[in-house]
Amino acid sequence: MTYGLYIHIPFCIKKCAYCDFVSACAPEEQQRAYFAALKQELKSCKGKQLDSIFLGGGTPSCVDARLIAALFDSINENMTVLPGAEITMEANPGTLTAEKLRIYRDCGINRVSLGVQSLQERELRALGRIHSAQEAVQAAELVHAAGFSNLNLDLMLAVPYQTRESLRDTLTRAAALSPTHISAYSLIVEPGTPFYTQQQAGTLPLPDEDLERALCDDAVAFLEAHGYAQYEISNFAMPGFACRHNLKYWLCQPYLGIGAAAHGYDGATRYENVSDIGDYIRLMSERGSACKEKTELTKQDQISEYIIMALRLTRGIVLDEFAARFGFRFEKKYENTIHKFANGGFFQIEKDRVCFTQKGFAVSNAILSEFV
């Protein structure tokens, strides 16, 4: 069995106003202690074979690149990274340098995911980003100059002050940077964030629902017209460049989660580590495990999760794959539900699959609840 490996690096220069991920500013001493704990946890994965690795955060690129290099030494000591594995590093444009990128290449990293979010100064300031639009452009150029041929740009939709015109300008400038992949996801205002406080006070200038829908439709149309095929609700790729690691999540394939707040899945059991960075460091030192919870999934749990995740993909539920995995026909068991939403224009039924239409993607959460 091959696995994906996710490693959470929860450090940032500054926390963005919309962010509810486990991340914090931290002194170098705590960062070093955290990486020592990561190396300890990697020992529990000894012997596993990896076909994808994803370093996420936080801002992995904000830490000393030598810590990243030492982390990869530990990965290679404990596991086998298969030839051709996709190895992704998330980076903030405000923290990249040519020297860091050289070290990442030497580690075997072959894909950079750059958190651009917007190429409009007013929108970047509202989001609380530490970089300017020009710095984002320069960072993408640095990535190309360092020899990386697989670049993702993260962009956000329906952010404060965004208009259809400003989004089109961002998309045009982003496409000109020749990324192989673009993630374009709508802002979700999460409790506990500064944005949530502003929203509750009525001071967060967000687009209304109609404009948000138009922004999403515009993004899909623009990206597909420029060669980026939509393969998931919020993800678009040039041919051959869909994110193989993230596809593991959407197809419920096994992956290992390392670090504070990381999750893992072996096909039948999900586990979650403690979220607090200090607790993670302490527990790894005291007992060699920071696992907070393990959940054994019932067969029905596995079926429900697969349906919810696979329908996020434009390929949808591939009927023969589903039958081989679960021993019954999706289109038979859920026939009434499928046809109800197909008749409403939300589902598309093809010979070998059932998938959302664009209209269905817009209200996917409500529809997916019918399968749980």
C-alpha positions as MATLAB code, in Angstrom:
seq = 'MTYGLYIHIPFCIKKCAYCDFVSACAPEEQQRAYFAALKQELKSCKGKQLDSIFLGGGTPSCVDARLIAALFDSINENMTVLPGAEITMEANPGTLTAEKLRIYRDCGINRVSLGVQSLQERELRALGRIHSAQEAVQAAELVHAAGFSNLNLDLMLAVPYQTRESLRDTLTRAAALSPTHISAYSLIVEPGTPFYTQQQAGTLPLPDEDLERALCDDAVAFLEAHGYAQYEISNFAMPGFACRHNLKYWLCQPYLGIGAAAHGYDGATRYENVSDIGDYIRLMSERGSACKEKTELTKQDQISEYIIMALRLTRGIVLDEFAARFGFRFEKKYENTIHKFANGGFFQIEKDRVCFTQKGFAVSNAILSEFV';
ca = [
       0.000    0.000    0.000;
       1.245    3.482   -0.843;
       0.432    6.584    1.188;
       0.378   10.318    0.901;
       2.143   12.193    3.701;
       0.844   15.510    5.034;
       3.056   17.485    7.428;
       1.581   20.495    9.200;
       3.979   23.366    9.821;
       1.929   25.843   11.867;
       4.172   28.907   11.844;
       3.440   32.288   10.259;
       4.913   35.761   10.150;
       1.413   37.114   10.780;
      -1.998   35.455   10.981;
      -4.378   36.557    8.220;
      -7.745   38.044    9.142;
      -9.719   35.134    7.644;
      -7.537   32.245    8.828;
      -8.844   29.619   11.256;
      -6.103   27.043   10.611;
      -3.846   26.015   13.480;
      -1.043   28.534   13.039;
       0.843   31.067   15.120;
       3.866   33.322   15.242;
       6.548   31.569   17.281;
      10.181   32.117   18.299;
      12.904   30.058   16.628;
      13.371   28.000   19.798;
       9.797   26.694   19.621;
      10.119   26.103   15.891;
      13.198   23.929   16.448;
      11.419   22.011   19.219;
       8.455   21.457   16.926;
      10.609   20.069   14.132;
      12.277   17.734   16.630;
       8.796   16.495   17.545;
       7.943   16.008   13.850;
      11.029   13.829   13.442;
       9.932   11.775   16.448;
       6.464   11.248   14.973;
       7.907   10.259   11.597;
       9.486    7.228   13.297;
       5.972    5.833   13.830;
       5.580    5.686   10.040;
       8.685    3.596    9.476;
       8.650    1.441    6.361;
       5.740    3.178    4.643;
       5.913    3.887    0.910;
       4.998    7.410   -0.202;
       3.824    8.590   -3.602;
       2.974   12.137   -2.448;
       4.134   14.540    0.245;
       2.502   17.856    1.111;
       3.963   20.423    3.509;
       1.149   22.749    4.570;
       0.496   25.302    7.225;
       0.708   27.909    8.430;
       3.499   29.077    6.237;
       6.141   26.366    5.743;
       8.314   28.804    3.798;
       8.649   31.166    6.775;
      10.881   28.780    8.750;
      14.626   28.306    8.314;
      15.053   26.212    5.159;
      17.647   24.107    6.980;
      14.835   22.804    9.193;
      13.000   21.708    6.045;
      16.129   19.968    4.733;
      16.625   18.120    8.029;
      12.956   17.109    7.988;
      13.398   15.498    4.578;
      16.448   13.658    5.869;
      14.174   12.176    8.530;
      11.468   11.311    5.983;
      14.014    9.451    3.863;
      15.463    7.659    6.883;
      12.078    6.273    7.903;
      10.107    5.872    4.667;
      10.540    5.177    0.988;
       9.708    8.078   -1.291;
       8.782    6.407   -4.568;
      10.228    7.623   -7.878;
       8.008   10.266   -9.430;
       6.342   11.175   -6.139;
       4.617   14.558   -6.092;
       6.195   16.663   -3.321;
       4.480   19.989   -2.593;
       5.605   22.915   -0.467;
       3.191   25.702    0.454;
       4.785   29.135    0.402;
       3.865   32.741    1.078;
       5.191   35.230   -1.496;
       6.487   37.395    1.321;
       8.819   34.693    2.636;
      10.442   33.180   -0.474;
      14.047   33.664   -1.549;
      16.152   32.115   -4.289;
      18.298   30.401   -1.649;
      15.288   28.817    0.050;
      14.019   27.559   -3.291;
      17.433   26.048   -4.060;
      17.323   24.131   -0.779;
      13.765   22.960   -1.463;
      14.830   21.626   -4.870;
      17.742   19.790   -3.245;
      15.270   18.190   -0.798;
      13.307   16.718   -3.701;
      10.402   19.177   -3.564;
       9.008   19.435   -7.089;
       5.785   21.421   -6.667;
       5.305   24.862   -5.077;
       1.895   26.103   -3.964;
       2.034   29.881   -3.706;
      -0.548   31.639   -1.530;
      -1.256   34.658   -3.729;
      -5.001   35.048   -2.868;
      -5.365   38.264   -4.894;
      -3.357   40.561   -7.136;
      -5.273   43.670   -6.016;
      -3.635   45.804   -3.329;
      -6.872   46.810   -1.621;
      -8.044   43.207   -1.382;
      -4.663   42.028   -0.070;
      -4.712   44.668    2.659;
      -8.249   43.680    3.676;
      -7.205   40.014    3.877;
      -4.235   40.902    6.071;
      -1.637   39.442    3.695;
       2.037   40.307    4.297;
       2.874   40.656    0.590;
       1.974   43.046   -2.198;
       0.713   42.089   -5.627;
       4.127   42.842   -7.134;
       5.855   40.656   -4.530;
       3.499   37.819   -5.461;
       4.437   38.202   -9.124;
       8.139   38.283   -8.239;
       7.758   35.161   -6.078;
       6.196   33.229   -8.960;
       9.035   34.361  -11.207;
      11.542   33.170   -8.572;
       9.868   29.749   -8.498;
      10.205   29.411  -12.275;
      13.810   30.674  -12.208;
      14.668   28.055   -9.574;
      13.652   25.324  -12.016;
      10.263   24.301  -10.670;
       7.957   23.228  -13.477;
       4.874   22.632  -11.308;
       3.463   25.795   -9.729;
       0.076   26.255   -8.089;
      -1.384   29.662   -7.297;
      -4.010   29.932   -4.559;
      -6.619   32.611   -5.272;
      -9.654   33.642   -3.245;
     -13.125   34.574   -4.466;
     -15.756   36.771   -2.798;
     -13.254   38.631   -0.641;
     -13.822   42.183    0.654;
     -13.962   44.824   -2.094;
     -13.750   42.253   -4.902;
     -15.627   43.055   -8.102;
     -16.011   41.139  -11.334;
     -13.534   43.560  -12.904;
     -10.934   43.177  -10.147;
     -11.242   39.390  -10.257;
     -10.751   39.340  -14.013;
      -7.625   41.459  -13.623;
      -6.291   39.099  -10.946;
      -7.019   36.046  -13.091;
      -5.437   37.636  -16.168;
      -2.269   38.525  -14.270;
      -2.182   35.125  -12.571;
      -2.508   33.200  -15.844;
       0.338   35.298  -17.291;
       2.616   33.763  -14.627;
       2.184   30.345  -16.305;
       1.119   28.259  -13.310;
       0.254   24.633  -14.037;
      -2.517   24.681  -11.426;
      -4.810   27.302   -9.914;
      -6.962   26.895   -6.803;
      -9.792   29.431   -6.701;
     -11.923   29.038   -3.616;
     -14.605   31.175   -2.047;
     -13.937   32.879    1.245;
     -15.667   31.221    4.195;
     -15.942   33.411    7.291;
     -15.087   31.161   10.236;
     -15.957   31.787   13.909;
     -13.038   33.007   15.974;
     -11.422   35.003   13.177;
     -11.191   38.798   12.911;
     -13.374   38.572    9.811;
     -16.093   36.866   11.853;
     -16.003   39.668   14.433;
     -16.273   42.250   11.655;
     -19.098   40.360    9.977;
     -21.055   40.201   13.240;
     -20.562   43.943   13.640;
     -21.706   44.579   10.061;
     -18.385   46.119    9.029;
     -17.057   43.426    6.669;
     -17.583   44.609    3.057;
     -18.274   41.258    1.388;
     -19.911   40.736   -2.020;
     -23.570   39.755   -1.805;
     -24.793   36.273   -2.797;
     -25.555   37.230   -6.393;
     -22.123   38.763   -6.894;
     -20.420   35.796   -5.212;
     -22.184   33.441   -7.633;
     -21.142   35.637  -10.575;
     -17.534   35.699   -9.342;
     -17.447   31.898   -9.133;
     -18.984   31.533  -12.597;
     -16.535   34.080  -14.013;
     -13.570   32.231  -12.521;
     -14.643   28.888  -14.002;
     -15.268   30.398  -17.433;
     -11.994   32.349  -17.485;
      -9.808   29.479  -16.300;
     -11.313   26.908  -18.627;
     -10.940   29.328  -21.544;
      -7.244   29.619  -20.680;
      -6.588   25.868  -20.577;
      -7.200   25.129  -16.906;
      -9.679   22.264  -16.654;
     -11.837   22.244  -13.556;
     -11.403   18.865  -11.858;
     -12.755   19.765   -8.399;
     -15.115   22.466   -7.143;
     -12.267   24.905   -6.480;
      -9.334   23.432   -8.407;
      -8.186   23.844  -12.008;
      -5.208   22.316  -13.771;
      -3.369   22.108  -17.046;
      -3.473   18.558  -18.478;
      -1.529   16.177  -16.235;
      -1.144   18.635  -13.350;
      -4.101   17.885  -11.060;
      -2.812   17.750   -7.472;
      -2.209   14.042   -6.857;
      -1.928   14.488   -3.098;
      -5.260   16.263   -2.726;
      -6.928   13.668   -4.950;
      -6.142   11.178   -2.196;
      -8.453   13.119    0.114;
     -11.250   13.370   -2.429;
     -11.020    9.682   -3.389;
     -10.680    8.514    0.259;
      -7.270    6.954   -0.272;
      -4.831    6.403    2.628;
      -2.609    9.193    3.879;
      -0.500    9.920    6.937;
      -0.861   13.124    8.944;
       2.105   14.442   10.930;
       2.162   17.474   13.206;
      -0.216   19.524   15.342;
      -3.863   19.237   14.189;
      -2.881   16.825   11.410;
      -5.313   14.094   10.335;
      -4.595   10.684    8.875;
      -6.618    7.886    7.270;
      -5.765    4.255    6.575;
      -8.939    3.235    4.755;
     -10.882    2.199    7.851;
      -9.689    4.481   10.676;
      -9.258    8.227   10.914;
      -7.030    9.851   13.510;
      -6.407   13.408   14.613;
      -3.511   14.930   16.529;
      -3.853   17.533   19.259;
      -4.125   21.084   17.925;
      -2.110   23.044   20.462;
       1.503   23.436   19.316;
       2.926   23.319   22.844;
       0.875   20.228   23.722;
       2.034   18.528   20.533;
       5.698   19.124   21.394;
       5.186   17.964   24.994;
       3.232   14.812   24.124;
       5.708   13.735   21.475;
       8.485   14.120   24.036;
       6.617   12.339   26.846;
       4.913    9.465   25.035;
       5.962    9.543   21.391;
       2.404   10.178   20.226;
       0.202   13.256   20.033;
      -2.930   11.491   18.831;
      -6.072   13.025   20.299;
      -8.688   10.769   18.760;
      -9.104    7.706   16.574;
     -12.374    6.890   14.852;
     -13.172    3.475   13.421;
     -15.411    4.033   10.419;
     -18.392    1.794    9.860;
     -19.124    0.602    6.348;
     -21.879    3.221    6.104;
     -19.444    5.910    7.301;
     -17.031    4.922    4.541;
     -19.780    4.997    1.918;
     -21.070    8.409    3.027;
     -17.588    9.921    3.146;
     -16.735    8.587   -0.287;
     -19.910    9.988   -1.848;
     -19.411   13.411   -0.268;
     -15.758   13.622   -1.254;
     -15.916   12.075   -4.731;
     -18.816   14.285   -5.794;
     -16.564   17.310   -5.212;
     -14.734   16.160   -8.333;
     -16.013   16.969  -11.790;
     -15.571   13.274  -12.641;
     -18.104   12.545   -9.894;
     -18.955    8.988   -8.873;
     -17.505    6.516  -11.375;
     -20.109    3.771  -11.164;
     -17.941    0.686  -11.711;
     -15.306    1.998   -9.281;
     -17.988    2.534   -6.649;
     -19.434   -0.974   -7.146;
     -15.988   -2.575   -6.923;
     -15.225   -0.679   -3.718;
     -18.510   -1.149   -1.861;
     -20.202   -4.157   -3.448;
     -23.397   -2.482   -4.685;
     -24.478   -0.121   -7.451;
     -24.610    3.552   -6.517;
     -27.100    4.325   -9.287;
     -29.485    1.627   -8.006;
     -29.412    2.365   -4.279;
     -29.724    6.132   -4.708;
     -31.811    6.069   -7.878;
     -34.614    8.332   -6.623;
     -32.258   10.940   -5.176;
     -30.090   10.992   -8.293;
     -33.023   11.468  -10.645;
     -34.625   14.115   -8.432;
     -31.536   16.300   -8.704;
     -30.881   15.395  -12.334;
     -34.411   16.574  -13.193;
     -33.632   19.863  -11.454;
     -30.465   20.330  -13.482;
     -28.116   19.716  -10.556;
     -26.791   16.283  -11.585;
     -25.553   14.986  -14.887;
     -26.064   11.264  -15.500;
     -23.686    9.659  -17.948;
     -23.198    6.034  -18.960;
     -20.364    5.404  -16.508;
     -20.740    8.155  -13.894;
     -22.927   10.608  -11.980;
     -21.563   14.103  -11.432;
     -22.606   17.623  -10.499;
     -23.393   20.263  -13.088;
     -22.109   23.798  -12.423;
     -25.573   24.583  -11.083;
     -25.210   21.618   -8.719;
     -21.788   22.675   -7.505;
     -23.279   26.001   -6.413;
     -25.595   24.247   -3.912;
     -23.585   21.068   -3.401;
     -23.633   21.091    0.411;
     -27.424   20.966    0.540;
     -27.550   18.129   -1.995;
     -24.785   16.076   -0.387;
     -26.672   16.040    2.915;
     -29.280   13.817    1.224;
     -26.694   11.038    0.901;
     -25.651   11.027    4.564;
];
